[in-house]
Amino acid sequence: MSFLKNLNRKNIKLILIFTFLILTGILAIWYFVFPKNQKSEITDFVIKAEGKNQIIENKKEKFKATLPEGWEIKFVPDIPETILWIQSPNIQGKNIKNLNFPPLTKGCGIWFKIDYLKISLFEVESLIKLLHFNFAEKSDEFQKILIQNRYLAIKNITKGKVYLNKNEIQDYEAIGVYILRNDKLFTMILYYAPQEKSFCEEQFNNFLNTISIK
């Protein structure tokens, strides 16, 4: 019995040390990689019409893109950073503060944000893996892609679980595209209802093909 107790104590110590190292690593990344007092504000984004198209533009970040037809933009409230939620008109999901978040039962949504980062594209992949690990998500199929023959990016498929309530868990899958340009990381993550994956991915690719970053 004393052996088992000692073994359990050792295991507990190892778990605590491992947890401490992970938290220390995350804090170090946050402190050294993310520059302070540099971020996009909601007021930096402008949504305007050009003909039949809805355009989103951020002149400060020199970013511009065309929304898929009928889609709209919502700003995620009550968080210290600016995150855009770009959604299809038929979207249905988990209701949080009047927004439809994953897991989705209908439609598509794109999670969009801009971070100031002074790292390489290789380090971006490591950062994504660490963040996904912290949120108990599984990262698969990392690959480098070229968007419009101009923008080198990392594409990644993420799988995770969401607790709908105490007794119900639902799986979800997402496709992330990360463009590193001018010391800024443009993060675009597509979420979709399982039965609409092909349609949502097509709309997502069309959106990526309209992006302009100068």
N, C-alpha and C positions, 0 to 999 in steps of 0.2 A: 504493500500500500504506500509506504514511504517513497518507493521508487516512482510509482505513478504520480504521487504528489509533486516530486521533484521534476519529473518529466513535464507535467502540466505547467509548473512554474516557468520552466525553460521555454516552453511553447508560448506562454503568455508574454515573456520578456521579448522573444523573437518577434512576435506580432506587434508589440508596442514599438520596438526599434524600427521594424519595417514600415509601420504607419508613420512614425516620426520622420523617417527618411523621405517618404513620398510627399508628405506635407511640406517638408523643408525644400524639396526640389521644386514643388509647385510655386511656393513663395519666392524662391530664388528666380525662377523663370519670370514670374510676374514683376519682380523688382528690377531685374537687369535687362529684360527683353522689352517690356512695355514702357515706352517713354512716358513721363508724367506730364500732365496738363496738355496733352495732345489728343484730341478726339473729335469726331464729327458730331455736330449738334443737329437737332431736328430742324432748326432754322436754315441749315446748310443745304437741305434737300428741297428741290422745287419740282413739282409735278405740273406739267403743262401739256397742252394738246398741239400736235403737229399734224394737220390733216385729220385722218381718222385714227391716228395713233396717240397713245398716252406715253409721254416721255418723262423719265425721272432723271434729274440732273443734279450734280453736286459740283459746282464750279470750284470750290475750295480744294476738293480732292481730284478735280479734273476728270470726273466720271460722268458717263451718260449712257443710258440704255432705253430700249423701247419695251414696254410691257406687252405681254400676250394680250390678244383682243379680249376685252371684257373683264380683265383682271384689275384688282385694286390694291392699294397700299394702305397698311395700317402700321402705326408705330406702337411698339411694345411698351406699355406704361410701367411706371414705378420701378425702374432699374436705372443704375447710374450711367449706363452707356446707351448709345443710340442704336437700336436694332429695328430694321424694317421687316414686316411680315407681308410678303406679296402673295395674294391668294386668288384662286379662281372663283368665279361667281357662284358655283354650286357647292362650295366647301362645307363640310360638316366634320366636326371632331370634338375633342374635349374642350368644353367651354371654360375659359379662364379669363376673367375680366372682359367679358363680351367678345373675346377672340376665339376662333376655332384653332386649337393647337393639336399636334399629334398625340395619340394615334388618330389618323383621319379615317372616317368611314365613307366619305365622298370627297372628290376633288383633289386639289393640289395646293401646296404652299411652299414659298421660298423664304428661308431665313437668311437675311442679308445684313452684313455689318462690315465696317472698315476699322482695322487696327493699325496703329503705327508700330512697325517691327523692324529692327535692324538685325536680321538673320538671313541665312541662305534658304533656298528652296528645300534642300536636304533637311535642314533643321526644322522647317515647317512640318514635315512629315513626323518627326519625333515629337514635336509639340502636340500635334493632333492625337497621336497615339496616347500620350500622357494624359491629355484632357479627357479622351474617351475612357481610358482606364479609370480615371477619377469618378466618372459618372456611370461606371459599370456597363459601358458600351463596348461592342466588339467592332474593331476596324479590320476590314478585309479589302483585298484587291486595290492596293495603292498603285497608281500608275501616273506617269507624266504624260500630259496631253498638250497639244498646241491648238489654241482657239483662234480662228480666223487667220491662221498662219502667222500670228503676231504675238499672242500672249501665252507664254509658257505657264502651265498650271499643274497642280496635283489634283487628281480625281480619286475619290475614295468612297467605298460603300460601307455604311455603318449600320449595325444591327443592335437593337436594344429592346428593353421591356419597360412598359409603363403600368403602374398599379392604378387601375380604374377605381377600385375600392379594396377593402380588406381581403376579399375572396376572389377577385378577378384580376388577372394579369393579361395584358395584350402585347404581342410582339409588334415591332415596327421596323421598317427599313428606310434608309435615306441615302441620297447620293450627294456628296459634297464636292464642290469645286473651289479651289483656293488659288488665287492669282496673287503673286508677290511682285509688286512694281513700285519703284521709287520709295523704298522703305515703308511700304504700306501693304497690308494683307487684306485682300478683298475676299470675304468669305460668303459663299452662296451655297446653301444646303437645301436640296429639294426633298420635301416630304410628300407622300401620296397615299391615297387609299389603295390597297393591294390590287383591286380589280381595275384600277385606272393607271397602273404603272406605265404602260406604253404611251398612253396619251400624255400623261404628265411629263414624262421624259422627253417627248417630242417638243412640248411647249418650252421646257427648260432649255433644251438645245437651241431652239429658236431665239430665246431670250439671250443666251450667251453669245450668239452670233450677231447681236445688235450692240454689244458692249463697246464703248470707246473709253480708253484710259490714256491720257496724254502725259 
